[in-house]
Amino acid sequence: MFFNKRVIRVNKNKEGFTILELILVLVVMSILLYISVPLYNKTVKDVSKTNVSVQIKSLNDIAASTAKSTLKKVKIRFESNTIQLIQMNEVAGVWQDESIIDIVTVDSKLQISTLEEVIYGIDGLPEEDKTINIISNSFNLKIDIYKDGRIIIQDI
C-alpha cells in the first residue's frame, strides 16, 4: 500500500494583515465612533446642566439658612458670569448691602441673560418670585424661584 502524501507548505515568512482584515477593523471602528460621539456630547451637556443646577440650588440653600441664622436678609445677585451672595443690613429701616459672603464664577460658556436679584427675608424664604435665564451654546435653562422656597429648573 502506497499512501499519497501531500505536503502542504505554509509560508512561514508571511507577516501582517490582509487588506480585508484592515478594512473590517476600520469599518467596526467607524461604527463605534458614529455611536459614541453623540453620546459623549450629550453626556457633557447633561453634566454642564447638572453642575449649574447644583450650584444654584446650593446658593439658594446657603442664602436661606444664612438669613434664618443671622436674622438678616441675604441677596443673591445673578450677573453676566457671576453669582454673588450678599449679606444685607438694616440701617434706619432700609435694607442695604453689607458684605459679600461668596462669589461664584460660572462657566465662561454660560451667560446669565439679565441682572436679577433674589432677596431672602429673615424667614429664609424669597421675598418675591423671580425667573432667571441662563444661556449656553448647547442649552438654555430657565430657573424659577418662588416665594414659598420652591426652585424649578427647566431646560428650554
JOGI-V396821 format. One record per residue. N is the residue number from 1. RES is the residue in one small letter. PSI is psi in whole degrees, 0 to 359 (999 if undefined). NEAR is the number of other C-alpha atoms within 8 Angstrom. Layout:
N|RES|PSI|NEAR ; N|RES|PSI|NEAR
This chain:
1|m|129|2 ; 2|f|132|3 ; 3|f|135|4 ; 4|n|109|4 ; 5|k|115|4 ; 6|r|131|4 ; 7|v|120|4 ; 8|i|119|4 ; 9|r|131|4 ; 10|v|130|4 ; 11|n|103|5 ; 12|k|353|4 ; 13|n|356|4 ; 14|k|125|5 ; 15|e|155|4 ; 16|g|188|4 ; 17|f|157|6 ; 18|t|162|6 ; 19|i|327|6 ; 20|l|318|6 ; 21|e|318|8 ; 22|l|317|9 ; 23|i|319|8 ; 24|l|317|8 ; 25|v|317|8 ; 26|l|320|8 ; 27|v|316|8 ; 28|v|316|8 ; 29|m|322|8 ; 30|s|318|8 ; 31|i|316|8 ; 32|l|318|8 ; 33|l|319|8 ; 34|y|325|8 ; 35|i|319|8 ; 36|s|327|8 ; 37|v|312|8 ; 38|p|324|8 ; 39|l|320|8 ; 40|y|314|8 ; 41|n|319|8 ; 42|k|320|8 ; 43|t|316|8 ; 44|v|317|8 ; 45|k|315|10 ; 46|d|322|8 ; 47|v|320|8 ; 48|s|315|8 ; 49|k|317|10 ; 50|t|318|8 ; 51|n|313|8 ; 52|v|316|9 ; 53|s|316|9 ; 54|v|318|8 ; 55|q|316|8 ; 56|i|317|8 ; 57|k|320|9 ; 58|s|315|8 ; 59|l|322|10 ; 60|n|320|9 ; 61|d|318|8 ; 62|i|317|8 ; 63|a|315|14 ; 64|a|314|14 ; 65|s|325|9 ; 66|t|318|12 ; 67|a|317|16 ; 68|k|316|12 ; 69|s|327|6 ; 70|t|350|7 ; 71|l|37|9 ; 72|k|149|13 ; 73|k|150|13 ; 74|v|136|15 ; 75|k|137|14 ; 76|i|120|14 ; 77|r|118|12 ; 78|f|113|13 ; 79|e|187|11 ; 80|s|305|9 ; 81|n|10|11 ; 82|t|155|10 ; 83|i|122|12 ; 84|q|140|14 ; 85|l|116|14 ; 86|i|129|14 ; 87|q|139|13 ; 88|m|158|13 ; 89|n|142|10 ; 90|e|120|9 ; 91|v|117|7 ; 92|a|43|4 ; 93|g|3|5 ; 94|v|131|6 ; 95|w|128|9 ; 96|q|157|8 ; 97|d|132|8 ; 98|e|301|8 ; 99|s|152|7 ; 100|i|123|9 ; 101|i|317|8 ; 102|d|151|7 ; 103|i|125|9 ; 104|v|124|7 ; 105|t|121|7 ; 106|v|166|9 ; 107|d|141|6 ; 108|s|341|6 ; 109|k|352|6 ; 110|l|150|11 ; 111|q|129|10 ; 112|i|124|13 ; 113|s|314|9 ; 114|t|160|9 ; 115|l|122|9 ; 116|e|147|9 ; 117|e|133|8 ; 118|v|121|11 ; 119|i|125|11 ; 120|y|126|15 ; 121|g|176|14 ; 122|i|348|11 ; 123|d|357|9 ; 124|g|12|12 ; 125|l|149|11 ; 126|p|146|14 ; 127|e|336|9 ; 128|e|161|8 ; 129|d|139|9 ; 130|k|150|9 ; 131|t|129|8 ; 132|i|133|12 ; 133|n|129|11 ; 134|i|126|12 ; 135|i|137|11 ; 136|s|172|9 ; 137|n|326|6 ; 138|s|348|5 ; 139|f|161|10 ; 140|n|131|10 ; 141|l|138|12 ; 142|k|122|12 ; 143|i|117|12 ; 144|d|123|11 ; 145|i|122|12 ; 146|y|158|11 ; 147|k|333|10 ; 148|d|5|6 ; 149|g|354|8 ; 150|r|146|7 ; 151|i|123|9 ; 152|i|124|7 ; 153|i|122|9 ; 154|q|144|7 ; 155|d|117|7 ; 156|i|999|6
